[in-house]
Amino acid sequence: MNRIKHHVKKGDQVEVISGNFRGSSGRILAVYPGKQRVLVEGVRIIKKHLRKSQDNPSGKIAEREGPIHISNVRLLEREKSEKDSKSDKGKKGKRAQRGEATSKEG
């Protein structure tokens, strides 16, 4: 099984750079790597007609996001996880210590 890697992932802040929704931006809700598509929050709102059921006794027209091609989005800001922020703090501290030690010797 090969895993397809893309430039964006779930939770990232992106901007649509081409197509009918150019200029709009939002957070990525889902990535479909096999189809090369992403769901962006608030972009390409489609209306889905739902038939009558116990949940919707009179039926319903639901609005939800539709997928757009992954090449039409540009990464604005990567989502920071707790793991990333902890590792960044550790790296910054170590760099400063090494820098101070070398400057005193020279």
C-alpha positions in Angstrom: 0.0 0.0 0.0 1.4 3.3 -1.1 0.5 6.5 0.8 0.1 9.6 -1.4 1.5 12.7 0.3 0.2 16.1 -0.4 1.1 19.7 0.5 -1.9 20.2 2.7 -3.5 18.2 5.5 -6.6 18.3 7.7 -6.9 21.4 9.8 -4.6 23.6 7.7 -5.7 27.1 6.7 -5.8 27.4 2.9 -6.8 29.8 0.1 -8.4 28.8 -3.2 -6.1 30.1 -6.0 -8.1 29.0 -9.1 -11.5 27.9 -10.3 -15.0 29.3 -9.5 -14.2 29.8 -5.8 -10.9 31.7 -6.3 -10.0 34.1 -3.5 -12.0 32.3 -0.8 -10.2 30.7 2.2 -11.0 28.3 5.0 -9.9 25.4 7.0 -9.5 21.9 5.5 -12.1 19.5 6.8 -11.1 16.4 5.0 -8.5 15.2 2.4 -9.2 12.5 -0.2 -5.7 11.6 -1.5 -6.9 8.9 -3.9 -9.2 11.3 -5.7 -6.8 14.3 -5.1 -9.6 16.4 -3.6 -10.1 18.4 -0.4 -13.1 19.7 1.5 -12.6 23.3 2.5 -14.8 24.9 5.2 -17.3 27.4 3.6 -16.1 26.8 0.0 -18.3 25.2 -2.7 -21.5 24.9 -0.7 -23.8 22.4 -2.4 -27.5 21.6 -1.7 -28.3 17.9 -1.0 -31.9 16.9 -1.1 -32.8 14.4 1.6 -35.9 12.2 1.3 -38.4 11.8 4.1 -37.3 9.7 7.1 -37.8 9.4 10.8 -35.2 12.1 11.4 -36.7 14.4 8.7 -40.4 13.7 8.5 -41.0 16.4 5.8 -37.7 15.9 4.0 -34.9 18.4 3.9 -32.5 20.4 1.7 -29.1 20.2 3.5 -26.2 22.5 2.6 -22.7 21.1 2.9 -19.2 21.6 1.4 -18.3 19.9 -1.8 -14.8 18.7 -2.7 -12.4 20.7 -4.9 -9.2 19.7 -6.5 -6.1 19.8 -4.3 -4.1 21.7 -6.8 -6.5 24.6 -6.5 -5.6 25.4 -2.9 -2.5 27.1 -1.4 -1.4 26.6 2.1 -1.6 29.8 4.3 -1.0 28.4 7.7 -0.1 24.9 9.0 -2.1 23.7 12.0 0.1 23.6 15.1 -0.3 20.5 17.3 0.9 20.2 20.9 3.6 17.8 19.8 5.1 20.4 17.3 5.0 23.3 19.8 6.8 21.2 22.4 9.5 20.1 20.0 10.1 23.7 18.8 10.6 25.0 22.4 13.2 22.3 23.1 15.1 23.0 19.9 15.2 26.8 20.5 16.6 26.3 24.0 19.4 23.9 22.8 20.4 26.2 20.0 20.8 29.1 22.4 23.0 27.1 24.8 25.3 25.9 22.0 25.6 29.4 20.6 26.5 30.8 24.0 29.2 28.2 24.7 30.9 28.7 21.3 30.9 32.5 21.6 32.6 32.4 25.1 35.4 30.2 23.9 36.2 32.3 20.8 
